Structures are given as structure tokens and as C-alpha cells.
Amino acid sequence: GAQRSAAAAPRGPCAVAGAEVGEGTRAAMGRNAKKRKAAIATGGDDEAEAVVGGAAASSSDALGKKEVEALVVKDAAEVGGADEDDGDVTGEDDAPDSDDMTSSRAAEDEAADADSSSDDSEDDAPRNRIGNVPLEWYKDEDHVGYDLAGEKIMRTLSTSEIDALLESKDNPDAWRTIQDHKNQRQIVLTDTDLEIIRRIRKGAYPSASTDTLEMVEYDNPDAKIHPTSNDHAPKRRFIPSKWERMKVKKIMALLREGKIRPPPPPPPEVWDLWADDDPKKRKGPRPLPAPKLALPGHAESYNPPPEYLFTEEEKKKWEDEDETERKISHIPQKFDALRRVPAYKEFIQERFHRCLDLYLVPRALKMRMNVDAESLLPKLPSPKDLRPFPTHVSVSYDGHRGLVRSVSVDATGQWLATVSSDQTMIVWEVSTGRPVRSIKFTDTATAVAWHPQHLLLTVAAQDAIFFVDPRLEPNRGNAVAKATSSDDKADEETKPEVTVASMLVLRASAAADGGEDEEQQERPDGAKARAVRWHAVDQQSPLWRGGCRITIETDGEVQQLKWHAKGNYCAAVSPKAKAPSNGCIIHALHQQKSMRPFSKVKGGQVTSCAFHPTKPYFFAASKTSVRMYDLQKQQPMKHLVSGAKWISSISVHPTGDHVVVGSYDRRVVWFDLDFGTKPYKTLQYHDKAVRCAAFHPGKYPLLACASDDATVSILHAKVFSDLMQSPMIVPVKRLRDHGIHQSLGVLWCTWHPTQPWLFTVGADHRVLLWA
């Protein structure tokens, strides 16, 4: 009878919860209920509790703790109902039947629904007003938040398992009660809530009234999967599209023309099979932090101290200063409250400047080297340790009234010759500064050079070259040039002494053939022929009385004259010659012949020349380079590229392995012939053109550079015999005593042959001896 009454009872909330359990769990719970009935009938309540505990343990795999407790309460209710039915059989008429219990439960649910449908929703409103603050922050506090009135919401819910078990025994609705820990209250789920939970767990729609057979219409036509009409498909659905055909035809035409090419094949993957490690990836630059603004100080406060406020004078001074020089960008003001502070009128402008700072921030991190600047400079010796070198003016040779163009010292160092634009050539005594000889020409004298072995002068003036006897030779017994015969001692015959007068006697053969080889004969009236024709000076002319003996016409103004070390050859440079072959001519004094070594010089006209001191080499400088020739083999040897724009002079070291070139673009270029054709050093010590650069011809390691800035640089230029040791170049002195005239300064300089003395001539009409 108990089983029939339980089966006839309608399905209530317990049945809904029980339906959530699987078939196996439901069968186990049914078996446990029967065991509980038998235990109550035989042993009492203790055995029944044991059966309930076993049922809870067996069903824990399928349900949670709360659901197990709910099912246990249901079984207990069913057992209680069965016992009451058994009581009716035994004679107990006071227990209510199942129909009455069902009706009472339905009435309670209706009352609860009525309460929930009322307009009063204060119980459903959230009590805790902490927002999205995590409850973990209150785990060590005795409250969980604050309500609308600001009062603390104390912890009232118990989380003990024992309290939960006791509550499930005492409260019949404990199985449908959940805890709201945020608002610290308990919520009893209604039958509707339980039904929604049950349907969601079964994978069904939450509401039983949801129509799953209704079709959803989409507004997007591309997303339609079913036809919206029963019309027949149009004909265009079944025939090829003509527009697609035209498009494909156009693409095929472009492919045939080669305008559309297939993508290139990917490059083959190549790697080192025998490599030990993978190539390290290069790390990118470190991110640079944006420049930070300075933190505000007391001056930026709305209520600054009185000492930060401006006086009238400070305010006027601040307004007169430039914006970049102001220490602060605003005038401090005092307000009694923050709400009285007006809007800052410079806000937009300051934000714009801040954006510019962020935009112009450097994108690369530059590593600064903490290196002492002095450590990078070479360790040079002190100039005091490099003496002797010229330091001051010792003798001044006064007598010229024009630009002094050139200067030369004889081999003995006793006589000095200078030429000037005042058409004069003067021979001076070096030690006293006394003029000894003077020759007046009819045109500007441009160059002068002493013979290296005899007291003989070569002067370039009035478009001609003159060989001059200054009549400075001592007695014949003490002549500078002596030649004795040591081959035939038996005869004891001596050759006649070579004198300047005998050297300057024009031979008949030289006058007849013009001093030129038969292969080089030109038209007698041509410019080439005149440049190599030797003539004797008329004995009735003033030039003869001055000492001029032989003359050679030139094809232009001769700017430089250079003698060979043995004294047989003299080279004359005429950059403005009309014929290219007349730019550089070598005159042989003993044979009284002239030679044109270059029919045409590569790189332009020859601007300067020099003889090698010991070998038959000849250096010819053009505007930008220097070419080295072997005169015996008659072939070029080296081409020295200077890097200068216009070379002015050239000088060869006494060892013959180093060459120095001066240029009009303020450079002094040093070449080491053993290293190559590129410059070894490029020196720049002057502000204007370098007119002359000259090595000391004797034992002193000195180099002089004369410039248009009216100064002369003296350098200690020591060359070592060890090829592994580089030359030592140290500037030791700057000589300043000349003046600038017509934008010209020191025009030429030359060294004394045996002393560390320097002779300089300038545009200020002065000739100076520096010692």
C-alpha cells in the first residue's frame, strides 16, 4: 500500500531533482530506500542513517554535494510517507495522505510566485555596493563590503560542512537553497528555477515554450540557405556568363603578351651542412624611453609660498625675457581654493610642444666614448728638443721696389740672388746684407737659380733666359771648380781649369743649329725653334756690362728654374707656353743644347719640376699629379696622385725617397716613393695658397712651407733609414714678419746649403734671412 501511494503521488520538486540523476544512480537510490524501510522496521533509526550515508557515498560520482543531500531528504520523505501509510494499516489515522501533501505544496508554490510577482523588489536588489571589487580582497576581514547606507555587510553565512549538514536535516528546503556570498543572504530556488536548471543540464532550451520548428529569416541575402520563393530558376543560371568569358579572354591576352607573369619560384633553401651553431639573430636596438617632463614644484602650486610669488620688477623682467631663457613657463599665482583656479590658457600650446618633443626624440641610442682627447693625439717631442731651426729675422735685404718673385743661394752660402717685378736682379752678400751686383732688365724678372758648382746665375726675364757671370770668382788658384788629371801621372799634364767665363762662351755649332739635334729641327721662325735657340748677348748692350753672356728665347714667362745636382742641366718651366712641348725644356750648359722631353704632358701644362738628387730621374708636376720619368730609359716610372686642385711647387728630399708638393688649395702633400702612388700625409697649416714647399738640402731635417697668408711654417721632418719606421713630421715654428700686398704674401723661400737658415721673399718688397 505504501508503494502504491508513493507511485500515485504527483511528481514534485524532489522528483525533478531526482530526474537529473542517471539511470544507474536512480536505481541505486531506489535500492537504498528499500533497505532503509527494512532497517527501520527491524533495527531502528541508526541502521537507517547508515543506509542514508551509503546512498550519499554511492551517488557522489554523479551528483554534487547539495544534490545528494536533496535526494537523501527526498528518500527520507518517501520513507516517512511509507511509514505513515503502514501506520494507517496498523490503525494510526492521524497522518495525512499523499494527496493532501501535494495540494499543500502546490499552495505554497503559488504563494511564493505571488510574492515574487509583487512590485516590491527590495529583496532582489543587490545589497553590496562594492561594484567589481574581488571578494578575495575581503578574505581577511570580518565583512564583505558596504551597503547603500555605507554600513558594513558582516559575514553571516556559515561555510562549515557540519552546519550545512544540520541545516539539511532541519530545513526541508535546504536542498533548493543557495548562498549569495556577495550580499550575505540565502536564496530559495522556486520550481520554475529548478525546471530551467534541469532543462539546461539536459541540453534543451531553458523555456519549454520555445518553438524550434520555426524558420529564422536572415536579412543578408548571401547567408540564405533555403529558397524564399517557389519560382523557377532563370535561364542565366544554366548558361555560361558572357562577362566572365570576356574577362578570361582579356587575362589570356595579357598572359600571351607577357604583361602578366607567373610568380618567380622561391629561392632554394641553402644552409651550411657542417656549421656548428645556427647563425645568431641580430638583436634590434633597445627601445628608447620618451623624455619625461619635469615634476611640478612649489611654483606650480595654486597656493605657493610667498617667496615664490613675483614682485613687480621680477614680473616685468620675466615678460621681457625670451621664452627659451625663462626658468619657469608661467607666473606663479595664489588662490585660496582649488575651485577658484581658472583654466590654463597655455595648455594647448604646451601640449603641442610636448608632442613635438615626443616626435623629435632620437630613435637611435648613441654610445658616447669617455676618452680623453689628449690620449688621441700622437706623442710628439717638444720643439725645444728639435733645435736648431729658424726662429727670428737675422738680416733684412732692402733694395727692391716691387714684388720679389724668386730667391736663390749659391753652393758656398756666401751670395744671395733675388729677382723682382721692378725688372732688377740683385746679388747680395748673405752675412752683411750688402748688394754686390745689380742688373736692370727691360721686363719683369721672374726666376733665378745659382749653378750648384760654379758662381754662375741663370735668370728668367723679358721672355728669355740669361746665363749671367756675376764676376764673383776668386783668384784662379782658388777657383771653386777644379779638374786635375789623375789618369796619366807620368806626363803630369793638367787640364785647363773650368771657369765661368769659359763656360759662357757660345760655340759656333750651338749658334748655327740653334742648340737642337737634327731630328728636332723646326722652322727657323717657329715658336718651338726660338725656345731652344742659343744666342750670345751683344757686347755693346747694358746686359753685357751687367754680366749676361748667353740668352735663350722662351715661349712664355718662365716661372721656375731648377739645376741638376751635377750642374750640367737646367730645367725651365713655362706654364703659359703656347706650344705644349715648350712647357718644360731642359738646357745642357756644357753641350749648349736644349731638349724638349715632353711633346705633350698628360694632365695639362707642367707647373713645377725637380731632379732626383742621385739618380737620373725627373719629376714633372701638372695641376693635380706628379709624374716620375727615367731620363736614361726615356720612359715613365710612377704617377703620383696628389688630390690637390693646383700644384704650385715640388721638392725632393736629399735621400731621394720622399717628395713634398705644395698647392694653391692650402695643402702640403707628402709622398713616400717606397710605399706607393698615394699620399703618405696631407698637411694643412695655412689659410691661403701655399706658394713653396722646400726640404733643407743639407743635414738638417727641416721643411719650410711659404703661403699667401704672409707666414712660413717650419716643420721638423726627419726621415729614418729604417724602412719600417715612418717619418716624423712635427710643426715647430710659425714665422710671421712679412706683410700681405695685393692679396699675396710670401712668394718663395729657400734654405741655406749648410746652415739652418731660411731665406724668404714676399710681395711686401722684402727679403729676409731667418736664423
PyMOL commands that set and color helices and strands:
alter all, ss='L'
color gray80, all
select helices_A, chain A and resi 2-8+13-19+23-42+45-58+65-90+98-116+135-138+161-170+174-176+191-201+221-223+235-237+242-257+298-300+306-308+312-320+323-325+338-340+347-359+373-376+383-386+476-478+500-503+508-513+518-520+527-531+542-546+580-583
alter helices_A, ss='H'
color red, helices_A
select strands_A, chain A and resi 143-146+152-154+177-180+185-188+393-397+404-409+415-420+424-429+435-440+445-450+457-461+464-468+534-536+548-553+560-563+569-573+584-588+593-595+608-611+617-621+625-630+635-641+647-652+658-663+668-672+681-683+690-695+702-707+711-718+728-736+746-751+758-762+767-770
alter strands_A, ss='S'
color yellow, strands_A
deselect
rebuild
show_as cartoon
